[in-house]
């Protein structure tokens, strides 16, 4: 619990499977929701345990290409992985970046 409390901000939402050891999470300062895979595939509409597992698999695959990164770069690396995961194909990522750049350039030239 001490490690978890140091790593997770108070009032965060935490989703886990229904493994018995996660019961300790209920007494902490964050919201804990369990997904019982025997009864439900997900909790609510958008919270799938398989989604985060997929994200981590993709992130670790990308990380292997770099043969590791230094600890201080990890948050930025994860943000890049998050962007790639959420915006799909490289062509869709490029469209999104171009759109964001247009918005930025319009706001700085006005």
Biopython code that builds the backbone (N, CA, C, O; Angstrom):
import numpy as np
from Bio.PDB.StructureBuilder import StructureBuilder

atoms = [
    (1, "UNK", "N", (0.805, -1.212, 0.000)),
    (1, "UNK", "CA", (0.000, 0.000, 0.000)),
    (1, "UNK", "C", (0.846, 1.273, 0.000)),
    (1, "UNK", "O", (0.479, 2.225, -0.689)),
    (2, "UNK", "N", (1.958, 1.341, 0.737)),
    (2, "UNK", "CA", (2.735, 2.583, 0.711)),
    (2, "UNK", "C", (3.218, 2.952, -0.698)),
    (2, "UNK", "O", (3.204, 4.125, -1.072)),
    (3, "UNK", "N", (3.636, 1.965, -1.464)),
    (3, "UNK", "CA", (4.093, 2.239, -2.834)),
    (3, "UNK", "C", (2.927, 2.736, -3.683)),
    (3, "UNK", "O", (3.070, 3.691, -4.448)),
    (4, "UNK", "N", (1.792, 2.094, -3.547)),
    (4, "UNK", "CA", (0.616, 2.495, -4.317)),
    (4, "UNK", "C", (0.204, 3.920, -3.956)),
    (4, "UNK", "O", (-0.108, 4.716, -4.843)),
    (5, "UNK", "N", (0.199, 4.247, -2.675)),
    (5, "UNK", "CA", (-0.183, 5.595, -2.249)),
    (5, "UNK", "C", (0.785, 6.659, -2.752)),
    (5, "UNK", "O", (0.383, 7.795, -3.001)),
    (6, "UNK", "N", (2.066, 6.296, -2.903)),
    (6, "UNK", "CA", (3.042, 7.251, -3.447)),
    (6, "UNK", "C", (2.866, 7.448, -4.947)),
    (6, "UNK", "O", (3.165, 8.520, -5.471)),
    (7, "UNK", "N", (2.389, 6.434, -5.631)),
    (7, "UNK", "CA", (2.329, 6.474, -7.095)),
    (7, "UNK", "C", (0.984, 6.947, -7.648)),
    (7, "UNK", "O", (0.922, 7.435, -8.776)),
    (8, "UNK", "N", (-0.078, 6.810, -6.881)),
    (8, "UNK", "CA", (-1.414, 7.162, -7.372)),
    (8, "UNK", "C", (-1.930, 8.372, -6.619)),
    (8, "UNK", "O", (-1.964, 8.388, -5.389)),
    (9, "UNK", "N", (-2.331, 9.386, -7.374)),
    (9, "UNK", "CA", (-2.825, 10.617, -6.758)),
    (9, "UNK", "C", (-4.161, 10.363, -6.061)),
    (9, "UNK", "O", (-4.965, 9.559, -6.534)),
    (10, "UNK", "N", (-4.400, 11.045, -4.939)),
    (10, "UNK", "CA", (-5.702, 10.908, -4.270)),
    (10, "UNK", "C", (-6.830, 11.272, -5.230)),
    (10, "UNK", "O", (-6.673, 12.140, -6.089)),
    (11, "UNK", "N", (-7.937, 10.616, -5.078)),
    (11, "UNK", "CA", (-9.152, 10.820, -5.865)),
    (11, "UNK", "C", (-9.031, 10.321, -7.299)),
    (11, "UNK", "O", (-9.891, 10.625, -8.125)),
    (12, "UNK", "N", (-7.976, 9.557, -7.616)),
    (12, "UNK", "CA", (-7.858, 8.937, -8.938)),
    (12, "UNK", "C", (-8.835, 7.776, -9.036)),
    (12, "UNK", "O", (-9.297, 7.250, -8.022)),
    (13, "UNK", "N", (-9.144, 7.383, -10.258)),
    (13, "UNK", "CA", (-9.966, 6.209, -10.505)),
    (13, "UNK", "C", (-9.028, 5.059, -10.856)),
    (13, "UNK", "O", (-8.163, 5.197, -11.721)),
    (14, "UNK", "N", (-9.201, 3.929, -10.184)),
    (14, "UNK", "CA", (-8.368, 2.759, -10.422)),
    (14, "UNK", "C", (-9.284, 1.598, -10.801)),
    (14, "UNK", "O", (-10.234, 1.286, -10.082)),
    (15, "UNK", "N", (-8.992, 0.965, -11.927)),
    (15, "UNK", "CA", (-9.755, -0.179, -12.398)),
    (15, "UNK", "C", (-8.863, -1.411, -12.353)),
    (15, "UNK", "O", (-7.753, -1.402, -12.885)),
    (16, "UNK", "N", (-9.349, -2.467, -11.719)),
    (16, "UNK", "CA", (-8.592, -3.716, -11.651)),
    (16, "UNK", "C", (-9.531, -4.876, -11.957)),
    (16, "UNK", "O", (-10.743, -4.698, -12.081)),
    (17, "UNK", "N", (-8.952, -6.063, -12.078)),
    (17, "UNK", "CA", (-9.805, -7.240, -12.140)),
    (17, "UNK", "C", (-10.228, -7.576, -10.711)),
    (17, "UNK", "O", (-9.934, -6.809, -9.794)),
    (18, "UNK", "N", (-10.893, -8.675, -10.506)),
    (18, "UNK", "CA", (-11.443, -8.960, -9.171)),
    (18, "UNK", "C", (-10.527, -9.841, -8.329)),
    (18, "UNK", "O", (-10.997, -10.539, -7.431)),
    (19, "UNK", "N", (-9.249, -9.817, -8.605)),
    (19, "UNK", "CA", (-8.292, -10.601, -7.824)),
    (19, "UNK", "C", (-8.358, -10.193, -6.351)),
    (19, "UNK", "O", (-8.429, -9.006, -6.035)),
    (20, "UNK", "N", (-8.335, -11.173, -5.459)),
    (20, "UNK", "CA", (-8.518, -10.976, -4.027)),
    (20, "UNK", "C", (-7.579, -9.940, -3.412)),
    (20, "UNK", "O", (-7.995, -9.180, -2.537)),
    (21, "UNK", "N", (-6.344, -9.898, -3.846)),
    (21, "UNK", "CA", (-5.349, -8.987, -3.246)),
    (21, "UNK", "C", (-5.698, -7.518, -3.440)),
    (21, "UNK", "O", (-5.225, -6.665, -2.689)),
    (22, "UNK", "N", (-6.511, -7.217, -4.429)),
    (22, "UNK", "CA", (-6.873, -5.816, -4.682)),
    (22, "UNK", "C", (-7.879, -5.275, -3.670)),
    (22, "UNK", "O", (-8.210, -4.091, -3.715)),
    (23, "UNK", "N", (-8.367, -6.106, -2.766)),
    (23, "UNK", "CA", (-9.329, -5.657, -1.754)),
    (23, "UNK", "C", (-8.764, -4.533, -0.899)),
    (23, "UNK", "O", (-9.514, -3.669, -0.444)),
    (24, "UNK", "N", (-7.472, -4.529, -0.677)),
    (24, "UNK", "CA", (-6.833, -3.479, 0.132)),
    (24, "UNK", "C", (-7.002, -2.103, -0.512)),
    (24, "UNK", "O", (-6.934, -1.093, 0.189)),
    (25, "UNK", "N", (-7.216, -2.037, -1.798)),
    (25, "UNK", "CA", (-7.364, -0.752, -2.476)),
    (25, "UNK", "C", (-8.629, -0.014, -2.064)),
    (25, "UNK", "O", (-8.698, 1.206, -2.207)),
    (26, "UNK", "N", (-9.615, -0.715, -1.563)),
    (26, "UNK", "CA", (-10.881, -0.080, -1.197)),
    (26, "UNK", "C", (-10.750, 0.895, -0.041)),
    (26, "UNK", "O", (-11.588, 1.786, 0.098)),
    (27, "UNK", "N", (-9.744, 0.760, 0.781)),
    (27, "UNK", "CA", (-9.617, 1.613, 1.962)),
    (27, "UNK", "C", (-8.728, 2.829, 1.707)),
    (27, "UNK", "O", (-8.493, 3.615, 2.624)),
    (28, "UNK", "N", (-8.248, 2.993, 0.528)),
    (28, "UNK", "CA", (-7.327, 4.091, 0.245)),
    (28, "UNK", "C", (-8.069, 5.337, -0.222)),
    (28, "UNK", "O", (-9.299, 5.386, -0.186)),
    (29, "UNK", "N", (-7.325, 6.330, -0.654)),
    (29, "UNK", "CA", (-7.899, 7.644, -0.981)),
    (29, "UNK", "C", (-8.357, 7.778, -2.423)),
    (29, "UNK", "O", (-8.629, 8.889, -2.879)),
    (30, "UNK", "N", (-8.447, 6.685, -3.141)),
    (30, "UNK", "CA", (-8.902, 6.782, -4.526)),
    (30, "UNK", "C", (-10.080, 5.855, -4.763)),
    (30, "UNK", "O", (-10.375, 4.982, -3.947)),
    (31, "UNK", "N", (-10.741, 6.054, -5.879)),
    (31, "UNK", "CA", (-11.914, 5.246, -6.228)),
    (31, "UNK", "C", (-11.441, 3.971, -6.897)),
    (31, "UNK", "O", (-10.689, 4.013, -7.871)),
    (32, "UNK", "N", (-11.878, 2.847, -6.379)),
    (32, "UNK", "CA", (-11.473, 1.554, -6.921)),
    (32, "UNK", "C", (-12.690, 0.842, -7.505)),
    (32, "UNK", "O", (-13.705, 0.659, -6.834)),
    (33, "UNK", "N", (-12.566, 0.449, -8.755)),
    (33, "UNK", "CA", (-13.635, -0.290, -9.439)),
    (33, "UNK", "C", (-13.060, -1.606, -9.926)),
    (33, "UNK", "O", (-11.956, -1.650, -10.469)),
    (34, "UNK", "N", (-13.812, -2.674, -9.729)),
    (34, "UNK", "CA", (-13.374, -4.001, -10.157)),
    (34, "UNK", "C", (-14.162, -4.436, -11.379)),
    (34, "UNK", "O", (-15.356, -4.162, -11.502)),
    (35, "UNK", "N", (-13.475, -5.114, -12.272)),
    (35, "UNK", "CA", (-14.122, -5.753, -13.410)),
    (35, "UNK", "C", (-14.021, -7.249, -13.181)),
    (35, "UNK", "O", (-12.928, -7.816, -13.189)),
    (36, "UNK", "N", (-15.158, -7.878, -12.981)),
    (36, "UNK", "CA", (-15.194, -9.329, -12.786)),
    (36, "UNK", "C", (-15.378, -9.959, -14.164)),
    (36, "UNK", "O", (-16.473, -9.940, -14.727)),
    (37, "UNK", "N", (-14.300, -10.512, -14.696)),
    (37, "UNK", "CA", (-14.343, -11.043, -16.061)),
    (37, "UNK", "C", (-15.273, -12.251, -16.196)),
    (37, "UNK", "O", (-15.667, -12.598, -17.309)),
    (38, "UNK", "N", (-15.628, -12.896, -15.082)),
    (38, "UNK", "CA", (-16.581, -14.001, -15.201)),
    (38, "UNK", "C", (-17.990, -13.491, -15.470)),
    (38, "UNK", "O", (-18.790, -14.167, -16.116)),
    (39, "UNK", "N", (-18.291, -12.283, -14.967)),
    (39, "UNK", "CA", (-19.635, -11.723, -15.148)),
    (39, "UNK", "C", (-19.693, -10.647, -16.224)),
    (39, "UNK", "O", (-20.636, -10.612, -17.015)),
    (40, "UNK", "N", (-18.709, -9.785, -16.261)),
    (40, "UNK", "CA", (-18.709, -8.645, -17.171)),
    (40, "UNK", "C", (-17.374, -8.560, -17.893)),
    (40, "UNK", "O", (-16.335, -8.967, -17.373)),
    (41, "UNK", "N", (-17.431, -8.026, -19.091)),
    (41, "UNK", "CA", (-16.177, -7.798, -19.814)),
    (41, "UNK", "C", (-15.586, -6.447, -19.445)),
    (41, "UNK", "O", (-14.374, -6.253, -19.537)),
    (42, "UNK", "N", (-16.438, -5.507, -19.026)),
    (42, "UNK", "CA", (-15.942, -4.165, -18.719)),
    (42, "UNK", "C", (-16.769, -3.561, -17.610)),
    (42, "UNK", "O", (-17.814, -4.084, -17.222)),
    (43, "UNK", "N", (-16.269, -2.437, -17.107)),
    (43, "UNK", "CA", (-17.020, -1.660, -16.122)),
    (43, "UNK", "C", (-17.465, -0.395, -16.831)),
    (43, "UNK", "O", (-16.634, 0.423, -17.226)),
    (44, "UNK", "N", (-18.740, -0.233, -16.993)),
    (44, "UNK", "CA", (-19.224, 0.947, -17.699)),
    (44, "UNK", "C", (-19.006, 0.818, -19.197)),
    (44, "UNK", "O", (-18.765, -0.271, -19.717)),
    (45, "UNK", "N", (-19.095, 1.934, -19.867)),
    (45, "UNK", "CA", (-19.081, 1.959, -21.319)),
    (45, "UNK", "C", (-17.671, 1.941, -21.908)),
    (45, "UNK", "O", (-17.449, 1.291, -22.929)),
    (46, "UNK", "N", (-16.711, 2.639, -21.291)),
    (46, "UNK", "CA", (-15.402, 2.834, -21.913)),
    (46, "UNK", "C", (-14.225, 2.255, -21.138)),
    (46, "UNK", "O", (-13.080, 2.498, -21.521)),
    (47, "UNK", "N", (-14.449, 1.515, -20.088)),
    (47, "UNK", "CA", (-13.342, 1.073, -19.235)),
    (47, "UNK", "C", (-13.128, -0.425, -19.351)),
    (47, "UNK", "O", (-13.719, -1.219, -18.619)),
    (48, "UNK", "N", (-12.278, -0.786, -20.277)),
    (48, "UNK", "CA", (-11.970, -2.187, -20.508)),
    (48, "UNK", "C", (-10.570, -2.488, -19.994)),
    (48, "UNK", "O", (-9.617, -1.787, -20.331)),
    (49, "UNK", "N", (-10.448, -3.518, -19.188)),
    (49, "UNK", "CA", (-9.133, -3.938, -18.713)),
    (49, "UNK", "C", (-8.260, -4.304, -19.909)),
    (49, "UNK", "O", (-7.059, -4.031, -19.902)),
    (50, "UNK", "N", (-8.843, -4.913, -20.926)),
    (50, "UNK", "CA", (-8.058, -5.309, -22.097)),
    (50, "UNK", "C", (-7.491, -4.099, -22.830)),
    (50, "UNK", "O", (-6.453, -4.212, -23.483)),
    (51, "UNK", "N", (-8.143, -2.950, -22.738)),
    (51, "UNK", "CA", (-7.639, -1.741, -23.389)),
    (51, "UNK", "C", (-6.309, -1.305, -22.797)),
    (51, "UNK", "O", (-5.388, -0.969, -23.541)),
    (52, "UNK", "N", (-6.189, -1.302, -21.492)),
    (52, "UNK", "CA", (-4.936, -0.884, -20.859)),
    (52, "UNK", "C", (-3.861, -1.944, -21.079)),
    (52, "UNK", "O", (-2.685, -1.612, -21.228)),
    (53, "UNK", "N", (-4.256, -3.216, -21.099)),
    (53, "UNK", "CA", (-3.274, -4.260, -21.400)),
    (53, "UNK", "C", (-2.737, -4.095, -22.817)),
    (53, "UNK", "O", (-1.544, -4.285, -23.057)),
    (54, "UNK", "N", (-3.603, -3.747, -23.747)),
    (54, "UNK", "CA", (-3.195, -3.507, -25.127)),
    (54, "UNK", "C", (-2.240, -2.309, -25.199)),
    (54, "UNK", "O", (-1.220, -2.359, -25.886)),
    (55, "UNK", "N", (-2.583, -1.242, -24.486)),
    (55, "UNK", "CA", (-1.719, -0.054, -24.463)),
    (55, "UNK", "C", (-0.320, -0.407, -23.956)),
    (55, "UNK", "O", (0.676, -0.025, -24.571)),
    (56, "UNK", "N", (-0.240, -1.136, -22.835)),
    (56, "UNK", "CA", (1.063, -1.480, -22.276)),
    (56, "UNK", "C", (1.850, -2.392, -23.203)),
    (56, "UNK", "O", (3.067, -2.258, -23.324)),
    (57, "UNK", "N", (1.155, -3.327, -23.863)),
    (57, "UNK", "CA", (1.858, -4.196, -24.814)),
    (57, "UNK", "C", (2.473, -3.377, -25.942)),
    (57, "UNK", "O", (3.627, -3.591, -26.314)),
    (58, "UNK", "N", (1.701, -2.443, -26.481)),
    (58, "UNK", "CA", (2.232, -1.600, -27.558)),
    (58, "UNK", "C", (3.375, -0.724, -27.054)),
    (58, "UNK", "O", (4.374, -0.552, -27.752)),
    (59, "UNK", "N", (3.242, -0.175, -25.862)),
    (59, "UNK", "CA", (4.288, 0.688, -25.304)),
    (59, "UNK", "C", (5.577, -0.096, -25.078)),
    (59, "UNK", "O", (6.663, 0.383, -25.406)),
    (60, "UNK", "N", (5.460, -1.292, -24.522)),
    (60, "UNK", "CA", (6.654, -2.105, -24.269)),
    (60, "UNK", "C", (7.321, -2.514, -25.584)),
    (60, "UNK", "O", (8.547, -2.576, -25.667)),
    (61, "UNK", "N", (6.514, -2.791, -26.608)),
    (61, "UNK", "CA", (7.072, -3.144, -27.916)),
    (61, "UNK", "C", (7.874, -1.970, -28.481)),
    (61, "UNK", "O", (8.953, -2.167, -29.040)),
    (62, "UNK", "N", (7.357, -0.768, -28.337)),
    (62, "UNK", "CA", (8.065, 0.425, -28.800)),
    (62, "UNK", "C", (9.327, 0.654, -27.970)),
    (62, "UNK", "O", (10.378, 0.993, -28.514)),
    (63, "UNK", "N", (9.222, 0.470, -26.670)),
    (63, "UNK", "CA", (10.361, 0.664, -25.772)),
    (63, "UNK", "C", (11.520, -0.279, -26.114)),
    (63, "UNK", "O", (12.685, 0.106, -26.014)),
    (64, "UNK", "N", (11.198, -1.516, -26.520)),
    (64, "UNK", "CA", (12.240, -2.477, -26.878)),
    (64, "UNK", "C", (13.092, -1.978, -28.037)),
    (64, "UNK", "O", (14.285, -2.278, -28.101)),
    (65, "UNK", "N", (12.493, -1.218, -28.958)),
    (65, "UNK", "CA", (13.240, -0.685, -30.104)),
    (65, "UNK", "C", (14.374, 0.226, -29.650)),
    (65, "UNK", "O", (15.424, 0.289, -30.290)),
    (66, "UNK", "N", (14.157, 0.931, -28.545)),
    (66, "UNK", "CA", (15.157, 1.867, -28.035)),
    (66, "UNK", "C", (16.139, 1.202, -27.080)),
    (66, "UNK", "O", (17.090, 1.833, -26.618)),
    (67, "UNK", "N", (15.906, -0.080, -26.784)),
    (67, "UNK", "CA", (16.750, -0.802, -25.841)),
    (67, "UNK", "C", (16.769, -0.099, -24.478)),
    (67, "UNK", "O", (17.802, -0.027, -23.813)),
    (68, "UNK", "N", (15.610, 0.410, -24.085)),
    (68, "UNK", "CA", (15.460, 1.111, -22.808)),
    (68, "UNK", "C", (15.639, 2.614, -22.958)),
    (68, "UNK", "O", (16.246, 3.086, -23.919)),
    (69, "UNK", "N", (15.109, 3.354, -22.007)),
    (69, "UNK", "CA", (15.263, 4.813, -21.969)),
    (69, "UNK", "C", (15.559, 5.209, -20.529)),
    (69, "UNK", "O", (15.312, 4.441, -19.599)),
    (70, "UNK", "N", (16.090, 6.416, -20.354)),
    (70, "UNK", "CA", (16.385, 6.828, -18.976)),
    (70, "UNK", "C", (15.091, 7.178, -18.243)),
    (70, "UNK", "O", (14.077, 7.517, -18.852)),
    (71, "UNK", "N", (15.162, 7.085, -16.939)),
    (71, "UNK", "CA", (13.989, 7.240, -16.070)),
    (71, "UNK", "C", (13.296, 8.592, -16.252)),
    (71, "UNK", "O", (12.067, 8.665, -16.239)),
    (72, "UNK", "N", (14.078, 9.661, -16.422)),
    (72, "UNK", "CA", (13.452, 10.989, -16.527)),
    (72, "UNK", "C", (12.690, 11.171, -17.840)),
    (72, "UNK", "O", (11.829, 12.046, -17.935)),
    (73, "UNK", "N", (12.996, 10.354, -18.854)),
    (73, "UNK", "CA", (12.303, 10.459, -20.141)),
    (73, "UNK", "C", (11.034, 9.618, -20.217)),
    (73, "UNK", "O", (10.258, 9.753, -21.163)),
    (74, "UNK", "N", (10.816, 8.753, -19.233)),
    (74, "UNK", "CA", (9.674, 7.841, -19.282)),
    (74, "UNK", "C", (8.328, 8.561, -19.409)),
    (74, "UNK", "O", (7.520, 8.140, -20.237)),
    (75, "UNK", "N", (8.034, 9.619, -18.641)),
    (75, "UNK", "CA", (6.726, 10.267, -18.787)),
    (75, "UNK", "C", (6.484, 10.804, -20.209)),
    (75, "UNK", "O", (5.380, 10.676, -20.738)),
    (76, "UNK", "N", (7.495, 11.392, -20.816)),
    (76, "UNK", "CA", (7.342, 11.907, -22.175)),
    (76, "UNK", "C", (7.190, 10.760, -23.177)),
    (76, "UNK", "O", (6.402, 10.855, -24.118)),
    (77, "UNK", "N", (7.941, 9.688, -22.975)),
    (77, "UNK", "CA", (7.809, 8.506, -23.821)),
    (77, "UNK", "C", (6.383, 7.966, -23.742)),
    (77, "UNK", "O", (5.790, 7.634, -24.769)),
    (78, "UNK", "N", (5.829, 7.874, -22.533)),
    (78, "UNK", "CA", (4.470, 7.357, -22.370)),
    (78, "UNK", "C", (3.433, 8.269, -23.010)),
    (78, "UNK", "O", (2.433, 7.789, -23.544)),
    (79, "UNK", "N", (3.661, 9.596, -22.962)),
    (79, "UNK", "CA", (2.732, 10.524, -23.622)),
    (79, "UNK", "C", (2.743, 10.300, -25.135)),
    (79, "UNK", "O", (1.698, 10.351, -25.783)),
    (80, "UNK", "N", (3.929, 10.051, -25.692)),
    (80, "UNK", "CA", (4.009, 9.759, -27.125)),
    (80, "UNK", "C", (3.264, 8.461, -27.438)),
    (80, "UNK", "O", (2.510, 8.392, -28.409)),
    (81, "UNK", "N", (3.477, 7.434, -26.616)),
    (81, "UNK", "CA", (2.773, 6.162, -26.819)),
    (81, "UNK", "C", (1.261, 6.351, -26.701)),
    (81, "UNK", "O", (0.492, 5.753, -27.453)),
    (82, "UNK", "N", (0.850, 7.180, -25.759)),
    (82, "UNK", "CA", (-0.574, 7.461, -25.571)),
    (82, "UNK", "C", (-1.153, 8.117, -26.825)),
    (82, "UNK", "O", (-2.235, 7.749, -27.284)),
    (83, "UNK", "N", (-0.428, 9.086, -27.373)),
    (83, "UNK", "CA", (-0.884, 9.752, -28.598)),
    (83, "UNK", "C", (-1.024, 8.735, -29.733)),
    (83, "UNK", "O", (-2.049, 8.692, -30.412)),
    (84, "UNK", "N", (0.002, 7.927, -29.930)),
    (84, "UNK", "CA", (-0.025, 6.939, -31.012)),
    (84, "UNK", "C", (-1.155, 5.939, -30.806)),
    (84, "UNK", "O", (-1.815, 5.546, -31.768)),
    (85, "UNK", "N", (-1.384, 5.526, -29.574)),
    (85, "UNK", "CA", (-2.439, 4.573, -29.261)),
    (85, "UNK", "C", (-3.823, 5.172, -29.530)),
    (85, "UNK", "O", (-4.686, 4.517, -30.114)),
    (86, "UNK", "N", (-4.027, 6.426, -29.099)),
    (86, "UNK", "CA", (-5.343, 7.051, -29.215)),
    (86, "UNK", "C", (-5.681, 7.536, -30.619)),
    (86, "UNK", "O", (-6.858, 7.650, -30.961)),
    (87, "UNK", "N", (-4.674, 7.823, -31.438)),
    (87, "UNK", "CA", (-4.951, 8.374, -32.767)),
    (87, "UNK", "C", (-4.672, 7.397, -33.895)),
    (87, "UNK", "O", (-4.621, 7.800, -35.057)),
    (88, "UNK", "N", (-4.489, 6.117, -33.576)),
    (88, "UNK", "CA", (-4.483, 5.050, -34.565)),
    (88, "UNK", "C", (-3.371, 5.079, -35.589)),
    (88, "UNK", "O", (-2.193, 5.187, -35.250)),
    (89, "UNK", "N", (-3.760, 4.982, -36.838)),
    (89, "UNK", "CA", (-2.808, 4.823, -37.938)),
    (89, "UNK", "C", (-1.899, 6.044, -38.080)),
    (89, "UNK", "O", (-2.273, 7.147, -37.682)),
    (90, "UNK", "N", (-0.712, 5.849, -38.644)),
    (90, "UNK", "CA", (0.182, 6.995, -38.869)),
    (90, "UNK", "C", (-0.459, 8.109, -39.696)),
    (90, "UNK", "O", (-0.198, 9.287, -39.450)),
    (91, "UNK", "N", (-1.293, 7.752, -40.670)),
    (91, "UNK", "CA", (-1.941, 8.802, -41.473)),
    (91, "UNK", "C", (-2.918, 9.616, -40.620)),
    (91, "UNK", "O", (-3.013, 10.833, -40.779)),
    (92, "UNK", "N", (-3.639, 8.954, -39.720)),
    (92, "UNK", "CA", (-4.557, 9.669, -38.829)),
    (92, "UNK", "C", (-3.785, 10.532, -37.834)),
    (92, "UNK", "O", (-4.217, 11.635, -37.500)),
    (93, "UNK", "N", (-2.648, 10.034, -37.362)),
    (93, "UNK", "CA", (-1.797, 10.810, -36.453)),
    (93, "UNK", "C", (-1.300, 12.077, -37.150)),
    (93, "UNK", "O", (-1.300, 13.156, -36.557)),
    (94, "UNK", "N", (-0.878, 11.944, -38.407)),
    (94, "UNK", "CA", (-0.381, 13.084, -39.164)),
    (94, "UNK", "C", (-1.485, 14.112, -39.396)),
    (94, "UNK", "O", (-1.245, 15.314, -39.276)),
    (95, "UNK", "N", (-2.685, 13.655, -39.725)),
    (95, "UNK", "CA", (-3.828, 14.568, -39.897)),
    (95, "UNK", "C", (-4.084, 15.348, -38.614)),
    (95, "UNK", "O", (-4.319, 16.555, -38.647)),
    (96, "UNK", "N", (-4.038, 14.651, -37.488)),
    (96, "UNK", "CA", (-4.278, 15.294, -36.192)),
    (96, "UNK", "C", (-3.209, 16.337, -35.904)),
    (96, "UNK", "O", (-3.522, 17.455, -35.494)),
    (97, "UNK", "N", (-1.948, 15.975, -36.117)),
    (97, "UNK", "CA", (-0.855, 16.930, -35.878)),
    (97, "UNK", "C", (-0.974, 18.152, -36.778)),
    (97, "UNK", "O", (-0.747, 19.277, -36.330)),
    (98, "UNK", "N", (-1.329, 17.941, -38.047)),
    (98, "UNK", "CA", (-1.502, 19.075, -38.966)),
    (98, "UNK", "C", (-2.640, 19.980, -38.509)),
    (98, "UNK", "O", (-2.532, 21.204, -38.567)),
    (99, "UNK", "N", (-3.721, 19.373, -38.059)),
    (99, "UNK", "CA", (-4.871, 20.132, -37.557)),
    (99, "UNK", "C", (-4.455, 20.966, -36.342)),
    (99, "UNK", "O", (-4.787, 22.148, -36.252)),
    (100, "UNK", "N", (-3.731, 20.350, -35.415)),
    (100, "UNK", "CA", (-3.271, 21.065, -34.225)),
    (100, "UNK", "C", (-2.337, 22.206, -34.602)),
    (100, "UNK", "O", (-2.411, 23.287, -34.017)),
    (101, "UNK", "N", (-1.456, 21.976, -35.577)),
    (101, "UNK", "CA", (-0.532, 23.032, -36.011)),
    (101, "UNK", "C", (-1.292, 24.195, -36.632)),
    (101, "UNK", "O", (-0.956, 25.353, -36.382)),
    (102, "UNK", "N", (-2.309, 23.906, -37.436)),
    (102, "UNK", "CA", (-3.124, 24.975, -38.031)),
    (102, "UNK", "C", (-3.784, 25.804, -36.944)),
    (102, "UNK", "O", (-3.810, 27.033, -37.024)),
    (103, "UNK", "N", (-4.318, 25.138, -35.930)),
    (103, "UNK", "CA", (-4.953, 25.853, -34.826)),
    (103, "UNK", "C", (-3.930, 26.730, -34.115)),
    (103, "UNK", "O", (-4.214, 27.882, -33.785)),
    (104, "UNK", "N", (-2.733, 26.180, -33.880)),
    (104, "UNK", "CA", (-1.694, 26.932, -33.188)),
    (104, "UNK", "C", (-1.268, 28.147, -34.020)),
    (104, "UNK", "O", (-1.183, 29.257, -33.494)),
    (105, "UNK", "N", (-1.000, 27.941, -35.321)),
    (105, "UNK", "CA", (-0.538, 29.043, -36.151)),
    (105, "UNK", "C", (-1.599, 30.113, -36.339)),
    (105, "UNK", "O", (-1.276, 31.298, -36.418)),
    (106, "UNK", "N", (-2.868, 29.708, -36.412)),
    (106, "UNK", "CA", (-3.945, 30.697, -36.513)),
    (106, "UNK", "C", (-4.043, 31.534, -35.256)),
    (106, "UNK", "O", (-4.285, 32.739, -35.328)),
    (107, "UNK", "N", (-3.856, 30.907, -34.099)),
    (107, "UNK", "CA", (-3.990, 31.657, -32.844)),
    (107, "UNK", "C", (-2.783, 32.567, -32.601)),
    (107, "UNK", "O", (-2.915, 33.583, -31.918)),
    (108, "UNK", "N", (-1.606, 32.224, -33.147)),
    (108, "UNK", "CA", (-0.434, 33.074, -32.917)),
    (108, "UNK", "C", (-0.324, 34.207, -33.929)),
    (108, "UNK", "O", (0.366, 35.194, -33.672)),
    (109, "UNK", "N", (-0.988, 34.084, -35.075)),
    (109, "UNK", "CA", (-0.912, 35.140, -36.092)),
    (109, "UNK", "C", (-2.062, 36.125, -35.996)),
    (109, "UNK", "O", (-2.027, 37.184, -36.621)),
    (110, "UNK", "N", (-3.069, 35.789, -35.226)),
    (110, "UNK", "CA", (-4.251, 36.673, -35.138)),
    (110, "UNK", "C", (-4.008, 37.836, -34.211)),
    (110, "UNK", "O", (-4.893, 38.670, -34.024)),
]
sb = StructureBuilder()
sb.init_structure("model")
sb.init_model(0)
sb.init_chain("A")
sb.init_seg("    ")
for serial, (resi, resn, name, xyz) in enumerate(atoms, 1):
    if name == "N":
        sb.init_residue(resn, " ", resi, " ")
    sb.init_atom(name, np.array(xyz, "f"), 0.0, 1.0, " ", f" {name:<3s}", serial, name[0])
structure = sb.get_structure()
